[in-house]
Amino acid sequence: MRAYLDHNATMPLRTEARAAMVAAMDVIGNPSSVHAEGRAAKALIERARAQIAATMGAEEADVVFTSGATEAAGLALAGRDLRGSRVEHDAVASWVRSDLPVDAQGQVTVTDPGGATLQWANSETGVVQDLPQDLAVSDMTQGFGKLPCDFTASGVRMALISAHKLGGPKGIGALVLRRGQEVPAQIRGGGQEMGRRSGTENLIGIAGFAAAAEAATRDLLGGRWDEVAHLRDLLEEALAAASSPTIFIGKDVRRLPNTSCIMTPGWRGETQVMQMDLAGYAVSAGSACSSGKVRASAVLRAMGHNDTEAASAIRVSLGLETSREDVLRFADAWIAKMKKHVMRAA
């Protein structure tokens, strides 16, 4: 029986999101049409916009739907001269000067928030940043749905979010703006999304996004991610007891409740991923958006690890459906593979 332990890459589609998407398939109108069918489609979008805004603590008029967080990053960052940290996701790093200092725990120092972008939580290590007031842009993709979020109170000017990271469908995300903040449209045409992003809206995806965001908020308030954090700690305790060289990145600072970045120097991460896949467990060796690229983690190198160490890490990211049995079975399988590796290396 397989266990899916790669939730930071994408979460399984929530039941609520699936139901909302199926219902949206019967809404036949184009949201830009003025007849009754078009108005019904438009109403669905605006209701979803309000739902997502409410879960984030944002104003509904300032939620701009995009094809995902990567497009949202382009919309927020194109034409801007901003600094970013060396642990930003590639979707952000490709637009900014990635030179903000990062310490050994993955914490970032920002001295000029208005001229910077800073991720809320790192997808590889799970390390959570304290976001400074008036920060220009924050990639909130991994934290949204797993951590309490009050966008307005945070003072962040613009935030990037994505549906499939919290149990919604792939291919839909949003840029969330602070009131009064504007961006030049990168996709022009019919003037949809209040002129910020043209193109007929992804009605089905938007409906699933909103349903997933509401369900994620209920789970968060219900303490379900606290239960996941307990399982993560249980996993790390089991692996640490069996392998003293193994390091758990970011263990001494605040992390996402579901994420464990496990580094065992000398045992290549992609080898571990393949071995665990054959054993029935889906884990990763870094960001899913960099899959297929055999290279040491830039995030771990930025934190001071050498190439050999940085190439020896895997990420285990648990989900709400992950059980204690899943975690303990994974630990047993990983320990067995680790012991064989040690014997071969000797």
Secondary structure per residue as TSV (DSSP state, phi and psi in degrees):
chain	resnum	aa	ss	phi	psi
A	1	M	-	360.0	123.8
A	2	R	-	-78.7	154.8
A	3	A	E	-127.6	126.7
A	4	Y	E	-90.7	112.3
A	5	L	-	-125.3	42.8
A	6	D	B	-133.6	47.7
A	7	H	T	-69.9	-21.3
A	8	N	T	-73.2	-22.4
A	9	A	T	-72.7	-49.2
A	10	T	-	-167.1	141.9
A	11	M	-	-92.7	148.7
A	12	P	-	-57.6	148.7
A	13	L	-	-65.0	127.1
A	14	R	-	-70.6	149.7
A	15	T	H	-57.5	-41.4
A	16	E	H	-63.9	-39.3
A	17	A	H	-67.7	-42.5
A	18	R	H	-60.3	-44.4
A	19	A	H	-63.7	-41.7
A	20	A	H	-65.2	-37.4
A	21	M	H	-68.8	-41.4
A	22	V	H	-62.0	-42.6
A	23	A	H	-64.1	-38.6
A	24	A	H	-67.5	-23.8
A	25	M	T	-63.6	-22.9
A	26	D	T	-88.9	-1.5
A	27	V	-	-89.6	102.7
A	28	I	-	-87.7	-17.7
A	29	G	S	-74.9	155.2
A	30	N	-	-81.9	129.1
A	31	P	T	-59.4	-17.5
A	32	S	T	-89.9	-6.3
A	33	S	-	-80.5	149.2
A	34	V	-	-94.2	-7.4
A	35	H	S	-77.2	177.5
A	36	A	H	-58.9	-41.1
A	37	E	H	-65.5	-39.6
A	38	G	H	-66.5	-40.3
A	39	R	H	-65.1	-34.6
A	40	A	H	-64.9	-41.8
A	41	A	H	-65.0	-42.4
A	42	K	H	-63.5	-39.3
A	43	A	H	-63.8	-38.1
A	44	L	H	-62.1	-43.1
A	45	I	H	-64.0	-44.7
A	46	E	H	-68.6	-33.2
A	47	R	H	-65.6	-42.6
A	48	A	H	-63.9	-39.3
A	49	R	H	-61.0	-42.8
A	50	A	H	-66.5	-38.0
A	51	Q	H	-63.3	-45.8
A	52	I	H	-67.8	-40.7
A	53	A	H	-59.3	-41.8
A	54	A	H	-64.4	-39.3
A	55	T	H	-69.8	-23.9
A	56	M	H	-96.9	-14.1
A	57	G	T	74.5	40.1
A	58	A	-	-121.1	173.5
A	59	E	-	-86.9	134.6
A	60	E	G	-63.2	-31.9
A	61	A	G	-69.0	-10.2
A	62	D	G	-108.4	17.5
A	63	V	E	-101.4	117.0
A	64	V	E	-110.0	114.9
A	65	F	E	-74.6	137.2
A	66	T	E	-133.5	-177.4
A	67	S	S	-80.0	-4.8
A	68	G	S	158.9	-179.1
A	69	A	H	-68.2	-29.3
A	70	T	H	-64.2	-45.1
A	71	E	H	-65.8	-38.8
A	72	A	H	-60.0	-37.9
A	73	A	H	-63.0	-43.5
A	74	G	H	-62.8	-40.4
A	75	L	H	-64.5	-39.0
A	76	A	H	-77.5	-32.9
A	77	L	H	-107.2	-17.7
A	78	A	T	-57.7	130.8
A	79	G	T	78.2	5.7
A	80	R	-	-108.8	144.6
A	81	D	-	-103.6	90.5
A	82	L	-	-120.0	153.5
A	83	R	E	-96.1	148.5
A	84	G	E	-135.5	168.8
A	85	S	E	-82.4	167.4
A	86	R	T	-81.7	3.8
A	87	V	T	-114.5	14.1
A	88	E	S	-69.7	154.2
A	89	H	-	-64.6	151.0
A	90	D	H	-56.6	-31.5
A	91	A	H	-61.9	-27.5
A	92	V	H	-95.7	-44.2
A	93	A	H	-58.9	-29.6
A	94	S	T	-70.2	-11.6
A	95	W	T	-107.0	-13.0
A	96	V	S	-125.5	169.8
A	97	R	E	-85.9	105.7
A	98	S	E	-86.1	82.3
A	99	D	E	-137.4	9.7
A	100	L	E	-71.1	138.3
A	101	P	-	-61.5	141.2
A	102	V	B	-126.6	130.1
A	103	D	-	-89.7	-178.0
A	104	A	T	-65.4	-18.5
A	105	Q	T	-96.3	3.5
A	106	G	S	85.1	9.4
A	107	Q	-	-83.9	141.9
A	108	V	B	-113.1	137.6
A	109	T	-	-99.1	125.4
A	110	V	-	-121.3	116.0
A	111	T	S	-98.8	-20.1
A	112	D	-	-130.5	79.1
A	113	P	G	-56.7	-36.4
A	114	G	G	-66.2	-17.1
A	115	G	G	-112.3	22.6
A	116	A	E	-138.0	160.7
A	117	T	E	-122.9	142.7
A	118	L	-	-147.7	125.6
A	119	Q	-	-66.1	150.8
A	120	W	S	-79.2	-46.2
A	121	A	B	-141.3	138.3
A	122	N	-	-82.5	134.3
A	123	S	T	-70.9	-26.9
A	124	E	T	-87.9	-44.5
A	125	T	T	-99.7	-21.9
A	126	G	-	81.7	-1.8
A	127	V	B	-63.3	131.4
A	128	V	B	-101.9	134.7
A	129	Q	-	-98.6	148.4
A	130	D	-	-83.5	114.6
A	131	L	-	-82.0	125.1
A	132	P	-	-74.0	152.0
A	133	Q	T	-60.7	144.2
A	134	D	T	68.3	22.9
A	135	L	-	-63.0	136.9
A	136	A	S	-64.8	-51.3
A	137	V	E	-145.5	140.5
A	138	S	E	-132.3	131.8
A	139	D	E	-81.7	103.0
A	140	M	-	-99.8	15.2
A	141	T	T	-56.8	-47.6
A	142	Q	T	-79.1	-30.2
A	143	G	T	-80.5	-33.4
A	144	F	B	-62.4	121.4
A	145	G	T	99.6	-19.7
A	146	K	T	-110.4	-22.7
A	147	L	B	-125.2	148.0
A	148	P	-	-57.6	134.3
A	149	C	-	-129.6	127.0
A	150	D	-	-132.7	89.5
A	151	F	H	-59.6	-45.2
A	152	T	H	-62.0	-45.5
A	153	A	H	-67.4	-28.3
A	154	S	H	-65.8	-26.2
A	155	G	T	79.4	2.3
A	156	V	-	-67.3	139.0
A	157	R	S	-77.7	-40.9
A	158	M	E	-143.8	141.7
A	159	A	E	-132.2	146.8
A	160	L	E	-107.6	132.7
A	161	I	E	-138.7	159.4
A	162	S	E	-142.0	138.6
A	163	A	G	-68.1	-42.1
A	164	H	G	-74.2	-8.4
A	165	K	G	-81.7	-10.1
A	166	L	T	-126.3	18.5
A	167	G	T	98.8	13.6
A	168	G	S	-96.0	-175.0
A	169	P	-	-76.2	157.8
A	170	K	T	-76.3	153.2
A	171	G	T	88.1	17.4
A	172	I	-	-145.9	136.2
A	173	G	E	-154.5	-164.6
A	174	A	E	-158.9	152.4
A	175	L	E	-105.1	126.0
A	176	V	E	-108.4	127.6
A	177	L	E	-109.7	145.4
A	178	R	-	-73.7	144.4
A	179	R	T	-51.8	127.4
A	180	G	T	94.0	-12.4
A	181	Q	-	-83.9	135.3
A	182	E	-	-129.8	158.5
A	183	V	-	-134.0	145.6
A	184	P	-	-74.4	136.7
A	185	A	-	-63.4	136.6
A	186	Q	S	-98.9	-28.6
A	187	I	S	-111.2	114.7
A	188	R	-	-109.4	156.8
A	189	G	S	160.5	-109.8
A	190	G	S	-80.2	-6.1
A	191	G	-	81.0	20.3
A	192	Q	T	-64.4	169.7
A	193	E	G	53.7	45.9
A	194	M	G	58.5	33.8
A	195	G	G	79.8	2.0
A	196	R	T	-90.5	-24.9
A	197	R	S	-155.9	101.1
A	198	S	-	-77.7	164.1
A	199	G	S	118.9	142.5
A	200	T	-	-58.5	130.0
A	201	E	-	-67.4	147.8
A	202	N	-	-79.6	81.9
A	203	L	H	-57.7	-46.1
A	204	I	H	-66.6	-44.6
A	205	G	H	-63.7	-40.9
A	206	I	H	-62.9	-42.0
A	207	A	H	-61.9	-42.7
A	208	G	H	-67.1	-36.5
A	209	F	H	-60.3	-48.9
A	210	A	H	-64.0	-42.4
A	211	A	H	-64.4	-40.6
A	212	A	H	-65.5	-40.4
A	213	A	H	-63.7	-41.5
A	214	E	H	-66.4	-42.5
A	215	A	H	-64.7	-40.4
A	216	A	H	-62.6	-39.3
A	217	T	H	-64.6	-41.3
A	218	R	H	-61.6	-42.6
A	219	D	H	-65.0	-40.7
A	220	L	H	-63.1	-48.5
A	221	L	H	-65.7	-27.6
A	222	G	T	-81.3	0.7
A	223	G	T	79.9	15.4
A	224	R	H	-69.5	-30.7
A	225	W	H	-73.9	-21.9
A	226	D	H	-64.5	-36.8
A	227	E	H	-66.3	-39.4
A	228	V	H	-65.0	-40.7
A	229	A	H	-59.9	-36.6
A	230	H	H	-63.2	-41.2
A	231	L	H	-66.2	-40.1
A	232	R	H	-59.3	-45.0
A	233	D	H	-64.3	-37.7
A	234	L	H	-61.7	-43.2
A	235	L	H	-60.8	-48.7
A	236	E	H	-64.7	-36.6
A	237	E	H	-63.1	-41.8
A	238	A	H	-65.6	-43.8
A	239	L	H	-70.5	-38.7
A	240	A	H	-64.1	-36.8
A	241	A	H	-66.1	-27.0
A	242	A	H	-96.7	-19.9
A	243	S	-	-142.4	95.9
A	244	S	T	-65.8	-29.6
A	245	P	T	-71.5	-16.3
A	246	T	-	-68.9	135.7
A	247	I	E	-115.9	138.6
A	248	F	E	-107.1	106.8
A	249	I	E	-66.2	131.5
A	250	G	T	76.1	11.9
A	251	K	T	-61.1	-27.8
A	252	D	T	-93.9	5.7
A	253	V	S	-127.8	175.4
A	254	R	-	-66.9	131.9
A	255	R	B	-130.4	165.5
A	256	L	-	-59.1	145.2
A	257	P	T	-67.2	-15.8
A	258	N	T	-109.3	-0.8
A	259	T	E	-111.6	130.1
A	260	S	E	-130.6	119.3
A	261	C	E	-101.3	112.7
A	262	I	E	-110.9	116.4
A	263	M	E	-115.2	119.6
A	264	T	-	-120.5	94.2
A	265	P	T	-51.3	131.0
A	266	G	T	95.4	-12.0
A	267	W	S	-113.3	102.9
A	268	R	-	-59.4	139.4
A	269	G	H	-61.3	-43.2
A	270	E	H	-67.1	-28.4
A	271	T	H	-66.2	-43.9
A	272	Q	H	-61.6	-42.6
A	273	V	H	-59.6	-45.0
A	274	M	H	-66.9	-41.6
A	275	Q	H	-65.0	-41.8
A	276	M	H	-72.0	-31.5
A	277	D	H	-62.6	-45.0
A	278	L	H	-64.5	-28.3
A	279	A	H	-82.3	-7.7
A	280	G	T	106.3	20.5
A	281	Y	E	-129.6	130.0
A	282	A	E	-95.3	111.2
A	283	V	-	-132.1	-178.9
A	284	S	B	-137.0	169.9
A	285	A	S	-112.2	21.5
A	286	G	S	152.9	-162.0
A	287	S	-	-64.3	135.5
A	288	A	G	-63.1	-28.0
A	289	C	G	-72.4	-8.1
A	290	S	G	-111.7	15.5
A	291	S	T	-61.4	148.9
A	292	G	T	86.2	-6.3
A	293	K	-	-104.8	107.0
A	294	V	-	-82.4	97.5
A	295	R	-	-156.1	156.2
A	296	A	-	-66.4	146.3
A	297	S	-	-63.1	123.0
A	298	A	H	-64.9	-31.2
A	299	V	H	-63.5	-47.5
A	300	L	H	-70.0	-33.7
A	301	R	H	-65.9	-38.1
A	302	A	H	-64.2	-26.7
A	303	M	T	-86.0	4.3
A	304	G	T	103.3	3.0
A	305	H	-	-85.8	144.8
A	306	N	-	-76.5	174.7
A	307	D	H	-62.0	-39.3
A	308	T	H	-63.8	-44.5
A	309	E	H	-65.6	-45.8
A	310	A	H	-65.2	-26.1
A	311	A	T	-86.2	1.3
A	312	S	T	-109.2	26.0
A	313	A	E	-114.4	147.2
A	314	I	E	-125.7	157.3
A	315	R	E	-114.0	126.4
A	316	V	E	-110.8	118.4
A	317	S	E	-123.8	113.9
A	318	L	-	-83.2	165.3
A	319	G	-	-129.0	177.1
A	320	L	T	-66.1	-24.3
A	321	E	T	-92.0	-4.7
A	322	T	-	-65.6	133.0
A	323	S	-	-104.6	165.5
A	324	R	H	-58.7	-38.5
A	325	E	H	-64.4	-40.1
A	326	D	H	-58.0	-46.5
A	327	V	H	-65.1	-45.2
A	328	L	H	-69.6	-36.7
A	329	R	H	-66.7	-40.6
A	330	F	H	-61.9	-44.4
A	331	A	H	-58.7	-44.4
A	332	D	H	-61.9	-43.8
A	333	A	H	-66.2	-42.8
A	334	W	H	-64.8	-43.6
A	335	I	H	-62.9	-40.5
A	336	A	H	-62.2	-43.3
A	337	K	H	-67.4	-38.1
A	338	M	H	-63.1	-42.1
A	339	K	H	-64.7	-38.5
A	340	K	H	-65.8	-38.3
A	341	H	H	-62.4	-44.1
A	342	V	H	-62.3	-40.5
A	343	M	H	-65.4	-41.5
A	344	R	H	-66.3	-40.0
A	345	A	H	-66.4	-30.0
A	346	A	-	-73.8	360.0
